[in-house]
Amino acid sequence: MKTERIYPSAAVTPKAEAALLRGHPWVYGEEITALRGAPENGALVDAVSQKGRYLGTGLYSEQSKIRIRLVSRNANDAFDRAFWERKLRWAWEYRKTVLRPEDLSCCRLVFGEADGFPGLTVDRFGPLLAVQILSVGMEVRKDLLLPLLAEILRQDGQEISGIYERNDAALREKEGLTQYKGWFLLPGETPPGSAVTEIVENGVKYLVDVENGQKTGFFLDQKFNRQAVARLSKGRTVLDCFTHTGSFALNAAMGGAAHVTAVDVSEPAVELARDNVRRNGLESVVECVRANVFDLLPELEKQPRKYDLIILDPPAFTKSRATVANAITGYKEINYRAMKLLPRGGFLATCSCSHFATHEKFEAMLQSAARDAGVQLRQVEARQQGPDHPILWGVEETDYLKFYLFQVI
C-alpha cells in the first residue's frame, strides 16, 4: 500500500516524464508545468506526470537549471535516517563487492547520481575522506550523511580519522551555494592536524593533499587503466604526456619500462611528479620535464624516433557541448602527433575524461588522426573508469572516461 503523499509535487512535461522513465534522475526548470505546494530549497518534492502519475521523489533546487534531482522512485520510501543509512550501506557494500580488499583504502565511495546521491562525491584516501558537494539538497543533509558514512565504515573495521570538504568548485554557485573548504567536524572529534596523507595504489606510493590537490586531491578513476599501461611497459621507452602527479609514468616504471619521460606544462605538477618519483625510488627510470605537449610533440618529430609507448591523458578539453568541436580538434592534434612519433609496433594509450566528447566522437577523431598519420590502429583494449565510479545506464553524465590502448601497425 502506497503511503500518503506529504510532499509538494511538480507536474512535468511529457519529455521530462520520458527521460525519468528511461532512468535519468533530473528535471529541468523549464520542464515543470505546475508546482503544488511551496518546496523549500533543498527539500523533497514529488515529480508527477501531467495525469498525476507518480514518477519519483527528488531534491528541489530553486536556483539551478536542474530543478529536481531524484533520490527515489519508490512511493513507499520514508526519507528518514534509515533511508539514507541504507543507501550509504549499499554504496559501501557495492565497493566491497567489485573491488579487491587492498583497493578499498583508496577508492571513490560515493559517485553522485550513480549511487543515488545527486551532487555528492566522496573519495577515500586511506584514513581521510574527501567530500565535494555540488547540490543544495546534499548540502542541507551533510550533517546527517557524513557522520553516518564514517560510522558505517568504522563499524566495518575501516580507519577513518577525518573528513575534508572540498566545496571550492565554481559549480556550487549555480546552486546558490558559497565556495569553501575545510574540515567537517565529526561530533565530539578533533580533525587531523594535516590534510596530507600517503596512499598506495597499484603498489605505487603517492602523497595526497586533500586540501590543495585537484578536485578531491587525486584522480582515482584511472587506477585500473594505469595497471593496463604497466603491463605493456616492460623494456619500453615511454612518453607520458599531461603527467600531473606522474601516475601513469610511475606505473609504467613499476611495470619495467626502460625509461620514462613525464611531461606537464605546470611547474607545480612537475614538482609533484618528481616528489612521487623520489618517494618510489625511481629516479633512475623516470625523468620529469616541464613542457607544453602541443609544442613538444611537433619538436620530437624532428628527432630520431625515441619512444615506443606514448600516453595521452589530457585534462578535459571541453566541459560543455558548445566547445566540443574545439576539443575534438585538440584531441586530434595530440593523437595525430603521437601516432606519427611512434614506430610500427609501438603502443598508444589515449583517453578523454569529458562526457561531452562522446565515445562516438572520440573514436571518429582517432580514426581520422590515424588516416592523416598514415597508420593503422590495432586495438589492444577499450576501457572506461574503474567500477568504483559506476556507469548508470540512462544517465549519460556518469559515462565519461574513454580509454584506449592501441598498437600502431
Disulfide bonds with the S-S distance in Angstrom:
none
